[in-house]
Amino acid sequence: MADVYPWQAALWQQLAGRAQHAHAYLLHGPAGIGKRALAERLMTRLLCQQPQGLEACGTCKSCHLLAAGTHPDNFILEPEEADKPIKVDQVRELVNFVVQTAQLGGRKVVLVEPAEAMNLNAANALLKSLEEPSGNTVLLLISHQPSRLLPTVKSRCVQQACPVPGEAVSLDWLAQALPDCSDDERSELLCLAAGSPLAAVRLNEQGVRDQRAQVVEGVKKLLKQQASPSQLAEGWNTVSLPLLFDWFCDWSQLILRYQLTRDEDGLGQADMRKVVQYLADKTPQAKVLHIQDWLLAQRQKVIGKANLNRVLLLEALLVQWASLPGPG
């Protein structure tokens, strides 16, 4: 059975303790805080034939079928391939499931993740089922970026923000999840994961700390003219493009912030503080704003899975980054 993480305890009491359930929930919040685990636990509780208080019994026919992945009244809708959209044909299959009678005589439960992966046609195809689901059906939508959802989808759901754990709670949990890492390494991973502890575990598995060190070293060599944009663009082929753009967007924001506040406590992580301060002192603010706009526009394309030439895009980024210190 999926875990309820310590920071979800109060929300679990609220959701699982309801006498009556809405026909559709939208569980939203940043990636890496356990929304899927919460939804799966709620799904198990809703389908259980003999729930024990707030928990599913784990022993009834429904619980066994769900654990085996063969429950006839459960439907999981997600992209057919990682990072691809959910297609309208997939939603039509879901709609056909919703209008059928529950085979075990209880509820039907649908889980959709990530809901923002539905393209426009797919989202529109789901609206009728969201508004008037057939029979005793509950739809659980999970969204990491609810701003990308159609307002008509959001308005048909009970919207539930999922709690983001505080730093102390996250570090306590990470101490159990990553016992081989030092306190400093866990703190660094949590910072790289923007405070999401489950994302921090995934980043550790992907070796992101080493990738970050490689990129930071490359940026320093670029500014010292010890490496060219094309060399770095080719050498960073193992680092994910969204992660690279997240880091450069963050650094440009820190540069601007320091220019405006001169607050040395706001220079970000230790590995780039001196670089951020140097660029803030040497770069005209207009150039910082320009590269910020460019970075955000390109990041949107990356997130939207646009067909981009990775090496050329990174070269364009690094050419602009190398030219920051200097006249506008």
N, C-alpha and C positions, 0 to 999 in steps of 0.2 A: 504494500500500500504506500502511496506517496506520503512524504513527510509534511507535517506542518512545522514550519521553522519558528523559532522562538518569537520573532517579531510579528508573526501572524496569529498568535494565540487569541488575541481579543477579537480580531476579525473572524476567525474560525468559529468562535462561540456565537457570534452574531449571525453568521450565515447558516451554520449547521443547526442552530437552535430555533430557526424560524418555523412557526406552525404551518404557514403557507408560503409557497415559493412563487416568485415571479416567473413568467414564461421565458424571460431572457435576461441574462446578466452580462454586463460588459466589465470584465476585470482588467483594469489598466494600471500602468506604472512603468518605470524604466525596466529594461531587460536585466535579468540577473538577480531578481529579488524573490523568485519562487512562485510566480503567478501560475505557471503550468502545474506545479505540484499541488497548489491550493485547489485549482480547478479539478484536477484528477481525484483528489480526496473528496471533494464535494460531489463529483459525479458518482463515485463509489457509494457514498452515503445516500444519494438520491435513488440509486438503483437497488440498493440492498433490500431484501424482503423481510429481514428481522433486525433492523438497526438497534444498537445498544446505546441509548442516549444520543450523544453527538457523533458516535462512530458507527461505521458499518460493522456487521458481525464478523465478516471474513470467512464464514462457514456455509452460508446458504448457497443454493444453486446459482443465484445471480452473481454473488461474489466470486464463486469459482469460475463461472463463465467469463466474467470481466477480467479476472487475473490471467486467464488463458488467452485473452484477446479474441474470444468468439461470442461475446454477448450479442444476441440478435437485436436488442433494443438500444444499442449504443452506436453512435456514428462519430468518427473523428474526421474533420475536414482540415487539411493542411496542404501546402504546396506539394505537387508530385515530385519536385526536385528542390533541394535547398536553395533559398534565395530567389525562387521563381514565383510568379503570381499564381493565385488560386483562380482557376478558369471557370467560366460560366457553366460548362458541362459538369464540372464537379459539384457546383451548387445545385444544378437540376437534379443530380443524383440524391443530394441531401433532401431536397424538397420532396422527392418521391418517397424517401424514408419517413419523413415527418407525417405524411398523410396516411401511412399504414397504421394498423392497429398494433399495439404492443404485444409481442408474442408471448411474453411471460405474464401479461395481465397487469403490469405495474406502469411505471413511467418509461418514457423514452428520453434519452439524454444525448444531446449533440454538443461536441466540443469543437470550436473553431480557433485555430491559432496559426499565424498571427492574423487577426481579422483585417488588418490594413493591407494584407497581401491580396485581397480580393480586388480584381480590376473592376471598372465601373459597371460593366454588364453583369458580372458575378454578384456585386453588391446589390444591384437593383433586383436581381433574380431572387435574392434572399428576403427582400422586404416583406412580402406577403406572409412568409413563414414566421418572421419576427413579430409581425403585428397580430396574427391570429394562428398560432401553431395548432395543429390538429391534435385532439385528445390531450392526454396528460404529458406534454412534451416540455422539457426545459432546455434552452439553448445557452451554452456558456461560451461567450466570446472573450478571447484574450487579445489584448492590444498593447504593444510596446510604444506605439506612436498614435494615440487616439485622434490627434489633430488631422491625420491623413484619412480618417473615416468619414463617410458621407454623414451629414447631419441627420438625414432620415434614418440611417442605421442606428446612430447613437440615441436618437429620441425614442426609439422603440425598445430600448433596454434600460434596466436598472443599472446605472453607472456606479461602479464601485472602485474607488481608488485603493490600490493595494499599498500597504505600509512599506516605506523605505527604512531599513534599520539604521540606527545611529552608528557612529564610528566605533564606539566602545562595544556595542552588541555585535557588530560585524567582526571586529577583531577577535572577540571571545570565540565566536563561531569558527572563524578561520583557524584559530589555534588548534581546534579539534580536527578541522577538515584538512589542514596542511601542516601536520606536526613536524615535518622535515624542514620547513622553512623557518628562518629566523624572524624575530619580531619586526625588524626593519624590512625584510623582504615581504612579509605579509602586509605591512603598511604601504609599501610601494605598490604592490599588486592591487590593493583596495583603491588607492589613488588612481591608478591606471584604469581601473574598472568604474570610475566615477561613483564610488561608494556602493556598488552592487556586489555583495559577497559571492554569489554564485558565479557571476561573471569573472570575479577575481580567480576563482578556482579554474575556470576554463582558460583564462589567459595564462595561468601557470602551466597548464597542460600543453598549451601551444608554444611555450617558450618565449612569451612576449617580452619578458624582462631582457633577455639577450637581444631580441630584435630591436627593442627600444635603445639599448646601448649601442647597437650597430648604427642606427639612424642618427642618434645624437652625435656620435663620433664623425659620421659623414657630414653632418651639418657644420660641425666645427672645422673640418678640413675644407669644406666648400668656401667658408668665409675667409679662411687663410689662403685660399687659392692653391690648396694642396690636392684637390680632387675636382673633377669637372662634373657639371650636371649630368652628362651622358654616362659617365662612369658610375655615378651613384644610382641613377635610374635603373641601370642594368643590374647593379649589385643588390638592389632591394627587392628582387623578384619574389622572395619568400615572405615578405611583409604584406599583410592585407591592405588593399587600397583604402577601404573605409577607415582603418586604424591610422594610416599615414595622414589622411586628411583631417581626422580628429585631432591628431597631435599638432599639425601645422595651424589649424584653426585656433587651437588653444594657445599656442605660442604667440600668434598674431594678436589675440585678445589680451594676453598678458603684457605684450609690448605697449599696446595702446593704454592699458590700465596704468602701467607705470609712468607713461608720459603724462597722464592726467593727474595722478595722485602722488607720485614719487614715494610710494609706500613699498619699502624693501621687503616687507613681510608678504607682499602680494606678487612675488616673482615666480610662483609655481614651484615645481619639484626641483630638488637640488641639482640634478644633472644638467639643467638648462638655465639656471638663474643668471649666471654671468653672461651667457649669450643673450638672453632676453634684455638684461640691463644694458649691455653694449649696443644692441640694435635700437633700443628705445632712445639712447643718447645720440646715436649717429644717424637716425632715419627721420626725415621730415614726416610729420603726422599725416599729410595728404597721401604719401606713399603707403603708409601702414593701412589707411582706410581703403585705398585702392586694392591692395593685395587681399585684405579681408573680404571685400566684395567678391573678388575673383575666386578666392578659396571657397566661400559659401556657395557660390553658383556651381562650381565644379563638384563640390561635395554632394549637392543635391542630385547631380547627374550620376555620381557614383552610387549613391543610395538607391536611386531609381533604376539601377541596372542598365544605364545607357551603354550603347556599344562604343566603348572608348578604346583608343590605343594607349595602353598602360604606360609604355616607355615614353612616348611623346608627351603624354600628359604630365608625367613626373618631371621630364626635362623642362617643360614650360614652367612648372612650379619652381624648380630649383634655379632656373635662370632669373626669375623675378626675385627669389629669396636672396640670391647672391648680390643682386643690384640694390638691395634695401639700404645699406649704409652708403650715404653719399647724397648729392644734391637731388632735389625733387625734379 
